[in-house]
Amino acid sequence: MCVFYQHKTILSLNHIILNIEFKTIRMDNAAEFSFHAFNDYCLAMRIHVQYSIPYVHTQNGLAESLIKRIKLIARPILINCKLPT
């Protein structure tokens, strides 16, 4: 349930600060994303949820590389601000 609130916060902040509206989210079939509250939230926000095919890692390659890049950028910022990493 915690992952849902983190994603909800990220989506809200991107909408408020950057004026970005997400139309589609693609994710794997992990259990933390496949419960009704997350799907209901995405439906209310008019976000189409796409799930990748199990065991086809090429579909997640771009997402994994972007996550790695964001972590590499964010970690020094968090350390500099004396926040937990």
N, C-alpha and C positions, 0 to 999 in steps of 0.2 A: 504494500500500500504506500510505502514511503516513496518509491520510484514514481508513482503516479503524481504525487504532490510536487516532486522536483520537476517533472516534465511540465506540469500545469503552470508552475512558476516561471519556467524558462519560456514557455510559449507566451505567457502574459507579458513578461518583461520585453520580449522581442516585439510584441505588438505595440506596447506603450512607448518604449524608448526609440526603437528603430522604425516604427510604423510598418512592420512586416506582418503580412497575414499569410499563414501557412495554408496551403491548399491540399497538400498530400504529405503524409508521413509514411516512410517505409521502414519496417523493423523486422527482426526475426520473430519466431514464434515462442519467445520466452514467456514463462508463466506470468511474470509481473506486468506484461502488457496485454494479456488476453483475458482480463476480467471486465465485467460490465461497466464499472464506474469510468474506466478509461475510454471505452468505446462510446459511452453515453456523452462524455465530455467532448470527445472529438466530433461526434454527431451534432451536438449543440453549437459547436464552433465552426461547423461546416468544413471540417477537415476530413479528407478521405484517408483511411488507414489501409495501407498495403502491407501484406506479410510476405516475406521472402520464402522461397521454396527450401524446405529442410535439406541440409547437407550440400547445398550449392553455395560454396563460399565466395564465388566470384560476385554474387549479388551484394554481399556485404563489404567487399573490398574497398570501395570508395568511402563508405561510412567509417570503416575502421581506420583508414588513413587520415580522414578528417578529424576523428576523435584523437588520434595520436598527435596530430599537429596542434590541436587546441590545447591538449595537456602540456605539450612542450612549451607553448607560449604562456599558459596560465600559471604553471608551477613557479617560475621565477617571480612573477608578480605577487603571488600569494606569499612566497618566502620573504620578499622585500617588505610586504605589509605586515609581516609577523603573524600571518593567518595559518591555520592548519592546512597541510597539503594532502 
